[in-house]
Amino acid sequence: MAHSPRLLVVDDEPDLRALYELTLLKIGYQVDAAGDLAEARQCLAQQRYDLLITDMRLPDGLGMDLVRELQQTQRAEKSIVVTAYGSADNAVEALKAGAFDYLTKPVDLAQFRAAVANALHEPSPPAAAPNPATARPTPHGAPDDARAQAPARAALACIVGPSAPMQTVRERVQRVARSMAPVLVQGESGTGKELVARALHACSHRADGPFVAVNCGAIPETLIEAEFFGVRKGAYTGATADRPGYFQAASGGTLFLDEIGDLPLAMQAKLLRAIQERQVRALGSPQEEPTDVRIVSATHHDLARAVRDGRFRQDLYYRLNVIELRIPPLRERREDLPELAHTILQRVAERNGEPQAPHLSADALLLLTAYPFPGNVRELENILERAMALHPGPTLGVEAIHLPNLEPEPPAFAHSGFNHDTPALPDDSPTRDQLEQLLQRNRWNQSRTARQMGWTLAKLRYWMQRLGLE
């Protein structure tokens, strides 16, 4: 016989408490009730629950205290906090304290039932992203769990890299995926912010729902409201049928707002209202409709600075940045390059229908390690795909890796003082003494040395590493 979830409802208003109890009993849940913190703590001491639903303000304290106590004692109960209308600060504080979700008064019973269902049907996240080469078969007797966890494992495996920063990212993804708290993913262009957003979705209780990705900087300002909230037939000339917006399309799932820093100010205010009230009004509609989405946003901008400059609303930033995930640039995790390169070469080979992916020579990998990758993982993928296209074969050597010269071209007069006694170096195989002599003449200024040789800075660093000059 299936386990009937047991819930604890804490509210000091008898009528509201009775309404919550009746609503939950009709669905088939077991319900206990408490009128204050003391009574709630007594219930928690005697019984384990699947979910705690608590009002924020109680006669003897804050419901937030119960949420924190559950977290501190590592109890399994999830929690939903009910806040007064317009108490956005309290809602944000509740999510940061570990609440699964929040509701605002007056509580809409449809949203109440949806929030409870979301909390109770959350699958257990995987403990870690497994290495596909060492993954063990699922134990007999748990096929349903395996099927539920497979998408999460696959999504986490896409966040490649054994470095400590990337291990932290994967662990944090699994931890924060378990709530409804909005997540802001920050990182430079090309670091893989959408991969992280997809992993958050796959590890959450919403994994079976849609994942809708929106590039906020790519929508014309005149169309942005219709794209986000939908359109009703006849709302304007050409609106010949009802059309759902992004919020409706993502119902029951995750709405990923990429490049949120590019959103126009006027739309920022409307988005804030939609997030706070969990309702949207389609263009041409006389009434609002409830929404059920989890918001994940991303940006390569410094949003805190944008707030100071007046380009981004502080209240929206506060709502979106409940949980922050920073994705480090590739130059801060160079130890991930071998695994990243291998993964990319495998993916490109599969996409091109090639039976086997090439591998990088040690020298080619060393050359890549010396390059700063301003375009991050996306640039690495472009470099490797180009190498595979122009140099087919089982091995990609140094000659296959073409890196852009990031150093500015020196002015014409820069060579007027050039010492013509500078030794000419072979382009492909300088000796240690030759390279060291030239570096010494330039007082070990690597940029100047690279310009004189006609090399990229990455190529110079590659040879310095290879010849033991660092």
N, C-alpha and C positions, 0 to 999 in steps of 0.2 A: 504494500500500500504506500502511495506517495506521501512524502512528508508534507504536512500543511504548515507553511511558514508561520512563525509566532512573532508578533509585533508588539512593541511597547509605545503607547501614545502618551505624551506628557503635555498637558495644557491646563491652565488654571480656570478656564471658562467652561463650566459644565455643559452648556449647550453645544459649544464647538467640539468638546471632547466626545460627546455623545454622537455628534454628526460623523466625526472621523471613525468612531467605533462601528457605527451602523454601516457606513460605506464599506469598511474593510471586512466586516463579518459577512456581508452580502456576497463578496467576492470569494469567500471561503477561507479567509485567514483566521488564525487564532489571535485574539487581541487582549492585552492587559492595558490598564490605564492608570495614570498617576496625575495628581494635581499640583505637585511641586517637586523641587529637587530632592528633598529628603525622601519622599515616597518613591520617586524614580530610582534613587540609589538603593533603596531597600529591595525593590523589584529586581534590579540588576544583580544584587548580591545573591539572590535566591534562584535566578533563572537566566539561562542563555537565550538570546533573541536573535532573529534574523535581521531585524531592522528596528531602529529607534527613530521615532518621529517626535520632535520636541519644539515647542514654542520657544522663541528667543527670550522673552521676558517672563519670568516666573516670580511668584511672591517672595521666594527666598534666594533669588540669584538669577543667573543667566543659563539658558539651555546650552549655550556654548560650552559651559563648564563640563557638561556631560559628554559632549563630543571630545573635548580634550582628554577627559579621563579615560574614555574608550581607547583613544590613541596611545596614551601613556602606558596603559596596562596591556596593550596589544591584544585587545579583545577583537573578536571577529565581526561584531555587529557593525553594519553600516548605519549611517544616520542621515536624516533629512531635517533641516532646520526651517521653521516657519517664522518669517520676519514681517514686521509691519510694512504697510504699503509705502514705497519710496525710500525704504531704509537700505539703499544700495551698499553703503559701507558695511552694514551688518552682514549682508549676503556675501560680500567678498571675504570678509573676515571668517565667516563660517566655512567657506570652501578652503581657505588657506589653513584652517584649523584641522581639516580632514573630513568635513562633511561630504557625503556623496552628492547631495543636491540641496537646493533651497526652494521654498515656495513663499510667495508674498500674499498678505491678506488684502482683501477678502480672497480666500482660497477657492479657485475654480476646481470643482470636483473632478472634471475630466483630466485636468492637469495633475491633480492629486493622485488619481488612479494610475496615470501614466508614469509619474515619478516613482511611485511604489513598485510598479511592475518592472521599471528599468533597474531599480536597485536590487530587486529580488532575483532577477533573471541574469545577473552578471556572471559570466563564466570565470572560473579561476584562471588567472594568467599563467603562462609558462614561467618556470623559475629562471630560465636563462635562454639566450639564443644559442641553439646547438650548432656545432660544427657539422655540416652535412656529411663529412667523411667519417665522423666518429659517432653519428647519431645512432642510438640504440632502438630496436623495435619496441613498439608500444606493448606494455604488459597485457597478457590475456585478461579479458574481462572488462576492459575500459575503452572499447572502440568509440563510443560517443565522445568521451573526453578527448581522445586523439583527434577525431575529426574537428572538434571545436578548437583545439589548440593548433592545428596544422597551419591555418592562415596566419596566426600570430607568429609562429616560428618562422614561417617563410618571410614575413614582413620584417622581423627583427634581423634575420640573416642578411637582408639587403643593406643593413647599416653596417658596412664592412669596416674592419680594422681592429687589431688586437691592442691598440694603444690604450693607456689609462683613460684619456678623455673620451674615447668612443665607448669603452666599457661603461663609463659613467652615464653616457647618453642612453645606452640600451637599458641600463638598470632604471634610470629615471623614467624612461618611456613606460616601462612595465608598471612602475609605481603610480604614476599620475594618470595612466589610462583608466584607472578603476573608478574615477569620479566623473561628475559632469562639469567640473571646474574648467573654465576657458584656459587654453594654453597658448602662449605666445612663443613661437619658435624664431630665434634670432640667429643670424649668421650671414656671412658674405654671400654674394651671388655664386652659385655653383657648388655650394657645400652639401646640398642634399636635403633641403628643408622639407620638400614635399615627401621624400622617402620617410622622414621622421613622422610627418603628419599621418601618412598611410599606416605606419606602424602603430601609432597611437590608436587609430581607428580599429586596426586588426586585433589589438590586445584588449579592446574595450568590450563592454556588454552590447555595443552597437555594431559589432563586426558583421552581423547578418544584414544590416541596413545599408543604405547607399552611402558612398563617399563622393561628395561633390566638390570639385576643386574650381576655384574662381580666381582669375588674375585681375585684381582690382584696378590695376593700372592700364588694362587693355580695353576697358568698356567706355564708350563715349559718354560724356557727362549727361547728355540729354536722354540717354537710354538707361542709365544706371538704376534708377528707382524701379522701373518696370522689370529689369533683369533680376533684381534682388527679390522683389515682392510679388511679381506677377501682374497680369493685366486681365481685366474683364472685357468681354465682348462689347464693343461700342464705346470704350473709354476714350478713343481718339480715332481719327480717320485712319483706316487700315487695320484696326483691331477687329477682325471679323470672327474671332473665336476666343474663348477663355484660354489663357496661357499661363501655366504656373511659373513662379520665379524660383530662384535658387533655394530659398527657405523651404518652399513646398517640395521641391525635388529632393531635398536632403532629409525629409521628415523620417524620423526613426533612425537616422544615421549621423554622419559628421559633415559639417560645412567647413571647408578649408578655404580661408580667405588669404590668398597669397598676395604679397606686396601691399599689405594693408596700409602702409604709410603713404601710398599714392591715392588713397580715397579722398575725394573732394570734401571740404569742410561741411557743406550742406548735407551730404549723404552721411557723414559721420554722426550727425545728430539723429538721423532716422535709424541708423544702425544701432545706436545706443539704446534707443527706445525699444527696438525689436528684441534686443538681448535682455533688457531689464524686464520687459512686460511679457516676453515670450508670445507675442502676438504681432501679426503683420496685417497691413491693409493693402490689398491689391489695388492698382490704379483702376478707378471706375467702380470700386466696390463700396457699398454704404457701411459696411461693418468690418471689424477686424476678425481674424481667425487665429486660433492658437497654433503655435509651432512647437515642434519637438525635435530640436537639433542640438548637437554638441558643437561649440565653436572652437576651431583651432585656426589661429592666424599666424602669419609669417611676414618677416620683412628683413631687408638688408640695411635699412635706414636705422639711424640712432633715434628711436621714437622719443626717448626722454629729451633729447635736444630739440626735436620737432615740437614737443609740447612747450618748451621754453621759448621757442621762436614763434609760437602761435600758429603753427601749421598743422597741429594735431590736437584734438580735444583732450584735455587732461582727464575728464571723467570717463571717456571711452578708453583711453590708455589704462586707466585704473581697472576697468572692467575686463579688458582683454588680457592684461598682464597678471592674472591671478596666480598662474604658474608659468615660470619662464624656463625655456630650454634653449641653451646656447650651443650651437654647432660650431666647433673650432675649425678654422681654415686649415687647408692641407699642409701649409708650411709649419703649423704647430704640431703636426702629427706625422712626421716624415716616416716613422717606423711602420706606418700603415701602407706605404707605397707598394711593397711586394705583393701583399694580399689584394690590394685594390687593383693593381695592374693585372694580376692573374684573373680576377673576377671579370674585369672589363674585357680582356682578350677572349675569355670564354664566351661572354655574352655576345660580343661582335661576331665571333665565329659561328655561333648558333644562329644568329640573325641572318648571316650570309650563307647558311647552309653548308659550311665547311666542316669536314669530318673531325678535324682536330685543330685546337687553338695553338698558335705559336707561343714560344716562351721568350722572355727577355734575357739577353746575355747579362753577365754580371756588370760589364762595363756600361751597358745601356741603362741598367738600373741605377748605377752610380751617377751617371749623367743626369737622370731624372731627379735623383735625390738632391742634387746641387741647385736645381731650378726652383724659384720661389712660388710658382703657380698662382699668379694673381687671379686666374679664372677657376681655381680650385679643382674639384673632381671633374667638373664638366670639361675643363680644359685638358685634363689628363686623358679623358675619353676621346676627345677630338684628336689629340696628338697620337694616341695609339691606333685609332681607326685609320688615320692617314698613313701611319707606318705600315699597317697591314695591307692597305690598298696598293702602296707603291713598292713594297718589298715583300712579296709573297715568299714564304719559306717557313721551315720549322723554327728558325731562330731569328729574332730581331736584335741586331747589333747596334752599335753607336751610329753607324751610317744611316740607319733607318729612322733615327730620332731627330726630328727637325724642331728646334726650339726658337721662338721669336727672340730677337735682341731687344731687351728691355732698357738698354742704355741709350740715352740720347746721342745723336750724331754730333761729334765735336765740330766747332766752326772751322772754316778752311785755314785760318791763321794758327790754329792750335798746334799744327805740326812744325811751325817755323822754328821753334826752339827744340825740336826733336833731336836727340843725340844719335847721329848716324852711325855711332859705334855700337849701337844696340845690336846684339846678335840676332840674326835671322833664325827663327825657329821653324822646324818642320811642322806643317799644319796638323799632321796626324800623330806624330810620335816625338814630342820634344823630350830631351833628357832632363833629369832632375837638376843637373848643374845649370843647363841653359835657362830653364824656367826660373830657378832661384836667383840667377844673376840679374835677369830682367826685373823681377819683383824687388830686389834690393835697390836697383837703380831708381825705381819708382817709390822707394820707401814703403814697400808692401801695400801700396794703394792698388787694390784689385781692379777698381773701375778704370783707372788710367791705364793699367797694364793691359786689360782686355781690349780697350780701344786701340792701343798701339798695335796689338797683334791682329786686329780685325776679328776678334772672337767675341762671342757673347759672354757675359759674366758667368752664366751657368757653365759654359764650356771651360772657362778658366778654373772655376772651382772644382769641376770634375777632375781636371789634370792635377790640380794641387792635392786633392784627396788621393788620387791614384799614385802620385809620386811621393806622398808623405810630407807635404809642405805645409800642413795645417797644424 
